[in-house]
């Protein structure tokens, strides 16, 4: 930083006219001049100047802890689906869709016109009925029924066709009648019941055949006709199946199919933490019993999925096992789809299943050591993991309960919610750190009691501990700067400046500042130095006349939307170091920084 000699008295100026984010990791005396070692509830505006965040408003009260919040979209429109307590709601529809949800964090994916929800207890589907209302049902109640054998002869020879569906005990066998046999052997030796029999295109009543449950056979009173090479006897039945719970216990999902999103991958079953299951083609109701994969050791669980180019990255928790696995798509010699998995990097593992998001084209996740990104190229399938949150790691990693952190991407920003705090990475502001890797500028908020969040219609919606469904306001909204009617503090702190030299003390002669104008603006300027803790030096208003929003308690005849420039007119004598804080703590007012100047001269030598 260059210092300007203003007079023969060797007077200097420390100026800040460009701003970045926060830096909670570097010592406050070493933080770059553009960043803040302590800023709360500030965010970059469209020109990258720090401004006070907008507040939030409560939209509805569901009275119980909100565990999940999802967007539902179909050809009619969009809405929010809310998991509160043990109930599931469609926002705007009073009656609960179901009342037996697990009281634990849930996740969901949208496929077609339906939303599929996982809570570790039951796998459910939300859809709109013919009357335009939303309904919820267990997926197993309408799960795809596979035809497990085709071209089957009465004595049991035939061709295996579709794998058993883990979601249902129902199966279909398709036979070639020979015109003489009356005993037909199903493809499993023990069944529960036969639910439907069709011979030569006609459904038979139960008095036309008998069933042997233990041996899995159907005996006709009269032999079905010869099919002449065409399957003409179709038997629907149920067999014992214990696979449903494999899917119901899942709580993690990813969509992948190579270059297209054609299949669902589910994991998060605590009984099988390193296993995932793939769905049938374009069918979230079909999970073949052959479509599971063990990903490394069960000592570290699967935590989440990220899509990267034409591959799916499987991220596991930290442990002795590799933390990154690469799934790709290919066709075998018979053109059957395959999804081979290869071991990747043994780097930082994920700590939260809900903190995965994609910022730009960079997949992000939270580990015990901060936020990490998966990056690489699609040419040689190389994927690497690196930290992108060094500026906030010291504070972030000290947060307790990181496993319950959750993340949302909106408008190029990654919002990470934990313990009523928010850490925000801005992809529009990047810089290269000392290790020659780029980092994002980060911001930090407090006072948001978020337990679930989603981006919806270009805004952040969130659920709270007490069951409140809330929405972040826009800064241009009337009364935008309160949290559901309550005030909150926002401030920006400069680094602790040594002001050109460590050898001498400095006397600060004055501080000039340039603030943004607002319909209602308020500020307080504080000094801190090696001689004193924070002291209020000046306070004032940057309010302008706005006929659309007049508050006679904060009235100004100024109507020019130009920056507010002022001075503190206060000295700080013989300080070894000096620091400024600009604060806004008045309800329904805002704050924005455009520039700061510290005017000082050198004084006596330090002792």
C-alpha positions in Angstrom: 0.0 0.0 0.0 1.4 3.4 -1.0 1.2 6.2 1.5 0.8 9.8 0.4 2.7 12.6 2.0 0.2 15.4 2.2 2.2 18.2 3.9 5.7 19.1 5.1 4.6 17.6 8.5 5.0 14.2 6.8 1.3 13.4 7.0 0.1 10.2 5.4 -3.1 8.5 4.2 -4.1 4.9 4.5 -6.9 4.4 2.0 -9.3 1.5 1.4 -11.4 1.7 -1.8 -11.6 -1.9 -2.8 -13.2 -4.6 -0.7 -13.2 -8.4 -0.5 -14.7 -10.7 2.0 -13.7 -11.9 5.5 -10.5 -13.5 6.7 -10.9 -15.3 10.0 -7.8 -17.4 9.7 -5.0 -14.8 9.3 -3.9 -12.7 12.2 -5.8 -9.4 12.2 -2.5 -7.5 11.7 -1.7 -9.5 8.6 -5.1 -9.6 6.9 -5.0 -8.0 3.4 -6.2 -4.5 3.4 -9.2 -5.3 1.2 -10.6 -8.0 3.7 -12.0 -7.9 7.2 -10.8 -10.0 10.1 -14.3 -9.5 11.7 -17.4 -8.7 9.7 -20.9 -9.8 10.4 -24.1 -9.7 8.3 -22.4 -8.0 5.3 -22.4 -9.2 1.7 -21.0 -7.9 -1.6 -23.3 -5.9 -3.8 -23.3 -6.1 -7.6 -20.1 -3.9 -7.7 -18.4 -5.9 -4.8 -18.8 -3.3 -2.1 -19.9 -4.6 1.3 -23.5 -3.9 2.3 -25.7 -5.0 5.1 -27.6 -8.2 4.3 -31.4 -8.1 4.0 -33.4 -9.7 6.7 -36.0 -12.4 6.6 -39.7 -12.8 7.1 -41.9 -15.6 8.4 -44.4 -16.9 5.9 -46.1 -19.7 7.9 -45.8 -21.6 11.2 -45.8 -25.4 11.1 -45.0 -25.5 14.9 -42.5 -28.3 14.8 -38.8 -28.5 13.8 -38.4 -28.4 10.0 -36.3 -31.3 8.9 -36.6 -30.8 5.1 -37.6 -28.2 2.6 -37.9 -29.0 -1.1 -39.2 -27.5 -4.4 -41.9 -29.3 -6.2 -42.5 -28.5 -9.9 -44.8 -29.9 -12.5 -46.6 -28.6 -15.6 -49.1 -26.7 -13.5 -46.6 -24.8 -11.3 -44.2 -24.8 -8.4 -44.6 -25.0 -4.7 -42.6 -25.9 -1.6 -42.8 -29.3 0.2 -42.2 -29.0 4.0 -41.1 -31.8 6.3 -42.0 -30.6 9.8 -42.0 -32.9 12.8 -43.5 -36.2 11.7 -45.6 -34.5 9.0 -45.2 -33.5 5.4 -47.0 -30.5 3.9 -47.4 -28.8 0.6 -47.1 -25.0 1.2 -50.5 -23.4 0.7 -52.4 -26.7 1.3 -53.6 -26.9 4.9 -53.9 -30.6 5.5 -50.8 -32.7 6.0 -49.9 -35.1 3.1 -48.7 -37.7 5.6 -48.2 -37.9 9.4 -45.6 -40.6 9.8 -42.4 -39.0 8.6 -39.2 -39.7 10.6 -38.1 -36.9 12.9 -34.7 -36.6 11.2 -33.2 -34.8 8.3 -34.7 -35.7 4.9 -33.6 -35.3 1.3 -35.4 -35.5 -2.0 -35.0 -35.4 -5.8 -37.4 -34.3 -8.5 -37.9 -36.8 -11.3 -40.6 -36.2 -14.0 -43.6 -34.6 -12.4 -43.0 -36.2 -8.9 -40.9 -35.5 -5.9 -39.3 -38.5 -4.2 -38.4 -38.1 -0.6 -36.0 -40.1 1.6 -36.1 -39.7 5.4 -34.4 -43.0 6.4 -37.7 -44.5 7.3 -39.9 -44.7 4.1 -39.3 -43.9 0.5 -42.1 -41.7 -0.6 -43.5 -39.9 -3.7 -45.3 -36.6 -3.8 -47.4 -35.8 -6.8 -50.4 -33.7 -7.9 -53.7 -35.6 -8.3 -56.4 -35.1 -10.9 -58.0 -32.4 -8.7 -54.9 -30.4 -8.6 -54.0 -31.2 -5.0 -50.8 -32.7 -3.8 -50.7 -36.3 -2.4 -48.0 -38.5 -0.8 -47.7 -42.2 -1.1 -45.1 -44.9 -0.4 -43.2 -45.8 -3.6 -43.5 -49.5 -2.8 -47.3 -49.3 -3.2 -46.9 -48.6 -6.9 -43.4 -50.0 -7.5 -42.6 -51.5 -10.9 -43.5 -55.2 -11.1 -40.7 -57.0 -13.0 -41.2 -59.9 -15.3 -38.4 -62.1 -13.9 -38.8 -65.0 -16.4 -39.9 -65.2 -20.0 -40.3 -68.0 -22.6 -40.6 -70.3 -19.6 -41.7 -73.9 -20.2 -44.2 -75.5 -17.7 -41.4 -77.6 -16.1 -39.4 -74.4 -15.3 -36.9 -74.0 -18.1 -36.7 -70.4 -19.5 -34.9 -67.2 -19.8 -34.2 -64.8 -16.9 -35.4 -61.4 -17.9 -35.8 -58.6 -15.3 -34.3 -58.6 -11.9 -36.4 -58.7 -8.7 -37.5 -55.3 -7.5 -36.3 -54.6 -4.0 -39.3 -52.4 -3.4 -42.0 -55.0 -4.0 -42.4 -58.8 -3.5 -44.5 -58.9 -6.7 -43.2 -60.7 -9.8 -44.4 -61.9 -13.1 -43.5 -65.2 -15.0 -44.3 -65.5 -18.6 -44.8 -69.1 -20.0 -45.0 -70.9 -23.3 -48.0 -73.2 -23.1 -47.6 -76.6 -24.8 -51.3 -77.6 -24.8 -50.7 -80.7 -22.5 -49.1 -79.6 -19.3 -51.3 -78.6 -16.4 -48.5 -78.1 -13.8 -46.5 -74.8 -14.1 -43.3 -74.2 -12.1 -42.6 -70.6 -11.0 -39.0 -69.3 -10.8 -38.9 -69.4 -7.0 -39.6 -72.4 -4.8 -41.5 -70.6 -2.1 -44.2 -68.0 -2.7 -46.8 -66.0 -0.7 -49.7 -66.0 -3.1 -50.7 -66.0 -6.8 -52.6 -62.7 -7.5 -53.5 -63.1 -11.2 -53.4 -65.7 -13.9 -53.9 -65.0 -17.6 -54.1 -67.8 -20.2 -54.6 -67.1 -23.9 -55.5 -63.5 -23.1 -58.2 -64.3 -20.6 -57.9 -63.7 -16.8 -58.9 -66.9 -15.0 -60.9 -67.1 -11.8 -59.3 -68.9 -8.8 -61.5 -72.0 -9.3 -59.7 -72.7 -12.6 -56.4 -73.4 -10.9 -54.8 -74.4 -7.6 -51.6 -73.1 -6.0 -48.9 -74.9 -4.1 -47.3 -72.2 -1.9 -44.4 -74.2 -0.6 -43.3 -75.5 -4.0 -44.2 -72.5 -6.1 -46.4 -74.2 -8.6 -49.7 -73.5 -10.3 -51.9 -76.4 -11.4 -54.6 -75.8 -14.0 -57.8 -77.8 -14.2 -57.3 -78.0 -17.9 -54.1 -77.5 -19.8 -53.6 -74.1 -21.4 -53.3 -74.1 -25.2 -50.1 -74.4 -27.1 -48.6 -70.9 -27.5 -46.8 -71.9 -30.8 -43.7 -70.0 -29.7 -45.5 -67.1 -28.1 -45.8 -66.7 -24.3 -49.5 -67.2 -23.7 -49.6 -68.0 -19.9 -48.8 -65.1 -17.6 -48.7 -65.7 -13.8 -48.6 -62.8 -11.3 -47.4 -63.7 -7.8 -45.7 -62.5 -4.7 -42.6 -64.0 -3.1 -40.9 -63.3 0.2 -38.7 -60.2 -0.2 -36.6 -58.5 2.5 -35.1 -55.9 0.2 -37.7 -53.1 0.8 -35.9 -51.9 3.9 -32.6 -51.6 2.0 -34.2 -48.7 0.1 -36.5 -47.3 2.8 -33.5 -46.8 5.1 -31.6 -44.7 2.5 -31.2 -40.9 3.1 -28.8 -39.9 0.3 -29.5 -39.6 -3.4 -27.8 -38.8 -6.7 -28.9 -38.8 -10.3 -26.6 -40.1 -13.0 -26.6 -42.0 -16.3 -23.4 -41.1 -18.1 -24.1 -38.1 -20.3 -27.8 -38.1 -19.3 -29.5 -38.3 -16.0 -31.3 -41.6 -16.4 -30.9 -43.4 -13.1 -31.2 -42.8 -9.4 -28.5 -43.9 -7.0 -29.5 -44.2 -3.3 -27.3 -44.7 -0.2 -27.1 -43.6 3.4 -28.6 -46.9 4.8 -26.9 -47.1 8.3 -27.0 -50.9 8.2 -25.0 -50.9 4.9 -23.1 -47.6 5.0 -20.8 -48.4 2.0 -23.5 -49.7 -0.3 -25.5 -47.9 -3.0 -28.4 -49.0 -5.2 -29.2 -48.0 -8.7 -32.7 -47.7 -10.2 -34.0 -48.9 -13.4 -33.8 -46.7 -16.5 -35.9 -43.6 -16.0 -37.8 -45.4 -13.2 -37.4 -44.4 -9.5 -39.9 -47.1 -8.5 -37.6 -50.0 -9.7 -34.4 -50.9 -7.8 -33.2 -54.3 -9.1 -31.8 -56.6 -6.5 -28.7 -57.0 -8.7 -28.1 -53.3 -8.9 -26.1 -52.7 -5.8 -22.4 -51.7 -5.4 -20.1 -51.9 -2.4 -18.0 -48.8 -2.4 -14.8 -49.5 -0.5 -14.8 -50.4 3.1 -17.8 -50.2 5.4 -15.5 -48.4 7.9 -16.3 -45.1 6.1 -19.8 -44.4 4.9 -20.9 -43.0 1.6 -21.7 -39.3 2.4 -22.9 -37.9 -1.0 -22.7 -37.7 -4.8 -21.5 -35.0 -7.1 -21.8 -34.9 -10.9 -18.6 -33.8 -12.6 -18.6 -33.7 -16.4 -19.7 -37.2 -17.5 -18.8 -38.9 -14.3 -20.3 -39.3 -10.9 -18.0 -38.7 -7.9 -18.9 -40.7 -4.7 -17.6 -38.9 -1.6 -17.1 -41.0 1.6 -16.4 -40.0 5.2 -12.9 -39.8 6.5 -11.2 -43.1 7.5 -8.6 -45.6 6.3 -10.5 -46.0 3.1 -10.2 -43.8 0.0 -12.6 -40.9 0.3 -13.2 -40.3 -3.4 -14.6 -42.9 -5.9 -15.3 -42.4 -9.6 -18.3 -43.9 -11.3 -18.5 -43.9 -15.1 -20.9 -45.3 -17.7 -20.2 -47.8 -20.4 -21.9 -50.6 -22.4 -20.8 -54.2 -22.3 -20.4 -56.4 -25.4 -24.2 -57.1 -25.4 -24.9 -53.3 -25.2 -26.1 -53.7 -21.6 -25.4 -50.6 -19.4 -22.6 -50.8 -16.8 -21.5 -48.4 -14.1 -17.9 -49.3 -13.1 -16.5 -47.7 -10.0 -12.8 -46.9 -9.6 -10.9 -45.7 -6.5 -9.9 -42.1 -6.5 -8.1 -39.8 -4.1 -7.6 -40.5 -0.5 -8.1 -36.9 0.6 -10.5 -35.0 2.9 -13.7 -36.9 3.5 -17.2 -35.4 3.9 -18.6 -34.7 7.3 -22.2 -33.7 6.4 -24.5 -35.4 3.9 -26.4 -32.2 3.4 -23.6 -29.7 2.6 -23.1 -30.8 -1.0 -23.7 -28.2 -3.8 -22.3 -27.2 -7.1 -21.0 -23.6 -7.4 -20.6 -22.8 -11.1 -19.3 -26.1 -12.4 -17.3 -26.9 -9.2 -18.8 -29.5 -6.8 -18.3 -28.6 -3.2 -18.7 -30.4 0.1 -17.9 -29.9 3.8 -15.1 -31.8 5.6 -13.8 -31.6 9.1 -11.1 -29.2 7.8 -13.3 -26.9 5.8 -15.1 -26.7 2.4 -13.5 -28.7 -0.4 -13.9 -28.7 -4.1 -13.7 -31.6 -6.6 -11.9 -30.4 -9.7 -10.0 -32.0 -12.7 -10.5 -32.7 -16.3 -12.9 -34.9 -18.3 -10.1 -36.0 -20.6 -8.2 -38.4 -18.4 -10.8 -38.9 -15.6 -8.4 -37.3 -13.0 -10.2 -35.8 -10.1 -8.6 -33.9 -7.2 -9.9 -32.4 -4.0 -8.7 -29.1 -2.5 -9.7 -26.6 0.1 -11.5 -23.5 -1.0 -12.4 -22.0 2.4 -9.0 -21.1 4.0 -10.2 -17.6 4.8 -12.9 -18.9 7.2 -11.6 -22.3 8.2 -10.4 -21.2 11.7 -13.9 -20.2 12.7 -15.9 -22.7 10.6 -14.0 -25.7 11.8 -14.4 -24.6 15.4 -18.2 -24.8 15.0 -19.7 -27.8 16.8 -22.1 -30.3 15.1 -20.7 -30.0 11.6 -22.5 -33.2 10.6 -25.8 -31.2 10.6 -24.5 -28.4 8.4 -26.4 -27.9 5.1 -25.7 -26.0 2.0 -27.6 -24.3 -0.8 -26.4 -22.7 -4.1 -28.1 -19.5 -5.3 -27.1 -16.9 -7.8 -23.5 -17.9 -7.8 -23.1 -18.1 -4.1 -22.6 -21.2 -1.8 -24.6 -20.7 1.5 -23.4 -23.0 4.3 -25.7 -23.0 7.3 -24.5 -24.2 10.7 -25.6 -23.4 14.3 -27.6 -20.3 13.2 -24.5 -19.0 11.3 -24.0 -18.7 7.6 -20.7 -18.9 5.7 -21.1 -17.7 2.1 -18.7 -18.2 -0.8 -19.1 -15.8 -3.7 -18.0 -17.3 -7.0 -17.9 -13.9 -8.7 -15.0 -12.9 -6.4 -11.9 -15.1 -6.7 -8.3 -14.6 -5.9 -5.1 -16.6 -5.9 -3.7 -17.5 -2.4 -0.1 -18.0 -1.3 -0.3 -21.6 -2.4 -1.1 -20.6 -5.9 -4.6 -22.0 -5.9 -7.7 -19.8 -6.3 -10.0 -19.1 -3.4 -13.4 -17.5 -3.1 -14.2 -14.4 -1.1 -16.3 -15.4 1.9 -18.8 -13.6 4.0 -20.3 -14.4 7.4 -23.8 -14.0 8.8 -25.4 -14.6 12.2 -28.9 -14.9 13.6 -30.5 -17.2 11.0 -32.1 -20.2 12.8 -31.9 -22.5 9.7 -32.6 -26.2 9.9 -33.5 -26.7 6.2 -33.1 -24.5 3.2 -33.8 -24.3 -0.5 -33.5 -21.9 -3.4 -36.9 -21.1 -4.8 -37.9 -18.5 -7.3 -34.5 -16.8 -7.0 -34.7 -16.4 -3.2 -33.6 -18.4 -0.1 -36.4 -20.1 1.8 -35.6 -21.8 5.1 -37.2 -23.7 7.9 -36.4 -23.0 11.5 -36.1 -24.9 14.8 -39.6 -23.8 16.0 -41.3 -24.8 12.7 -41.3 -21.3 11.1 -41.1 -21.3 7.3 -39.2 -18.1 6.4 -38.0 -16.3 3.3 -35.0 -14.0 2.9 -36.1 -10.5 1.8 -34.6 -8.6 -1.1 -32.6 -5.5 -0.2 -34.9 -3.3 -2.3 -38.0 -4.5 -0.4 -39.7 -2.0 2.0 -38.7 -2.8 5.6 -36.1 -5.2 4.3 -33.7 -4.7 7.1 -35.2 -6.6 10.0 -35.4 -10.3 10.9 -39.1 -11.0 11.2 -39.5 -7.7 12.9 -36.4 -7.8 15.1 -33.2 -5.7 14.6 -29.9 -7.3 13.9 -26.4 -5.9 13.9 -24.1 -5.6 10.8 -20.6 -4.3 10.8 -17.3 -4.2 8.9 -13.9 -4.1 10.6 -10.6 -3.2 9.0 -7.4 -5.0 9.7 -5.3 -3.8 12.6 -3.0 -1.4 10.8 0.6 -0.7 11.9 0.4 2.4 9.5 3.6 2.3 7.5 6.1 1.4 10.2 6.6 -0.7 13.3 9.4 1.6 14.4 7.3 4.6 15.5 4.0 5.3 17.1 1.4 7.1 15.0 -1.1 9.8 15.6 -4.3 9.4 13.7 -5.4 13.0 12.8 -8.7 12.1 11.2 -10.7 9.4 9.5 -12.8 10.2 6.4 -15.4 7.8 5.1 -17.7 7.4 2.1 -20.9 5.4 2.6 -23.8 4.4 0.3 -27.0 6.4 0.4 -30.2 4.7 1.4 -33.8 5.6 2.1 -32.9 4.8 5.7 -29.3 4.5 6.5 -27.4 4.6 9.8 -23.8 4.2 10.9 -21.5 4.2 13.9 -17.7 4.6 13.6 -15.5 3.0 16.3 -11.8 3.3 16.9 -9.6 0.7 18.4 -5.8 1.0 19.0 -2.9 -0.4 21.0 -4.0 2.1 23.7 -7.7 1.4 23.9 -10.5 -1.1 23.1 -13.4 -0.2 20.9 -14.7 3.3 21.4 -17.7 4.9 19.7 -16.4 8.0 17.9 -19.2 9.1 15.6 -22.7 8.1 14.5 -25.0 9.5 12.0 -27.5 8.9 9.2 -27.2 8.4 5.5 -31.0 8.6 4.9 -32.4 10.3 1.8 -35.8 11.6 0.9 -37.8 8.8 -0.7 -41.5 9.6 -1.2 -42.3 5.9 -1.5 -40.9 5.2 2.0 -41.0 8.2 4.3 -40.2 7.7 8.0 -40.6 11.1 9.8 -38.4 9.8 12.7 -35.6 9.6 10.2 -36.4 12.4 7.8 -34.0 14.1 5.4 -34.7 16.7 2.8 -31.8 15.4 0.8 -33.0 13.6 -2.3 -29.8 13.2 -4.2 -28.7 9.5 -4.4 -25.0 10.3 -4.1 -22.5 8.8 -1.6 -22.4 10.2 2.0 -18.9 11.6 2.7 -17.9 12.7 6.2 -15.1 12.8 8.8 -14.8 11.7 12.4 -12.7 14.8 13.4 -11.2 12.8 16.2 -7.5 12.0 16.9 -5.9 9.0 18.3 -2.5 9.9 19.7 0.7 7.9 19.8 -0.7 4.5 19.0 1.4 1.6 17.7 -1.6 0.2 15.8 -5.0 1.3 14.8 -8.3 -0.3 13.6 -11.7 0.9 12.5 -15.2 -0.6 12.7 -18.3 0.6 10.9 -21.5 -0.6 12.5 -25.2 -0.6 11.7 -27.4 -1.7 14.6 -30.7 0.1 14.1 -33.8 -1.7 12.8 -35.0 -1.0 9.3 -31.8 0.8 8.3 -29.0 -0.2 6.0 -25.2 0.3 5.6 -22.9 0.1 2.7 -19.1 1.0 2.4 -17.5 2.7 -0.5 -14.3 3.9 1.0 -12.2 4.7 4.1 -9.2 7.0 4.6 -7.1 7.2 7.7 -5.0 10.4 7.9 -2.0 10.0 10.2 1.6 11.1 11.0 4.5 9.4 12.6 5.2 10.2 16.2 7.8 9.0 18.7 9.8 5.9 18.5 8.3 2.8 20.1 10.0 1.7 23.4 
